Amino acid sequence: MTRKRVKQSLERTMCSPCENCEGAGWVKSATTVCYEILAEARRLSKQVEDVRHTTLRVHPDVSLALRNSEREVLEEIEAYLGNVDVSADRSIHQAQFDFAFI
């Protein structure tokens, strides 16, 4: 007797097909990257002090997710770092992000 798979694999849940290699590889999904940004914001909040302005540079798909479906994640990031300006940058890979503090 064999067991029938009823759920998608973890890789398919957390990743999406890579646009650069026409679907032959996988990249982290925008949602996964949003939660990685949140984890980094938690870590950074313990290290940085007296921040007046924070800019977060991300891929446009991640920016769209933070402004819509993952809005709660952005609100939690702002709870750690204050007001965060999200900047969409097509030249950055979907799995990468950069914080800039002033």
C-alpha positions, 0 to 999 in steps of 0.5 A: 500500500502506498500513501497519496500525497495530499499537500504540496512539498515544502519547496513548492510552498515556500518558493516560486519558479525562477524567472531567470532560468525559465522555471528550471530552478526555484527562488524564495517566494515574496512571502518568505522574503517578507518574513526573513525581513521581519526576522532581520528587523528584530535582530537589527532593532537590538543593535541600532539606536537613534534611527530617524529614518529607515529605508528598505530596498527590495524587489518589486514583488516583495514591495507589493507583498509588503504593501498588500497581502503581508501588510501586517508584517510591514506593520510589525517591522515598523514596530521594531524600527519606526517608520520604514520607507519601502523602495522597490528596486528591479535590479535587486534579486527577489531573495535580497533586501537592504536596510539603510538607516539615517 
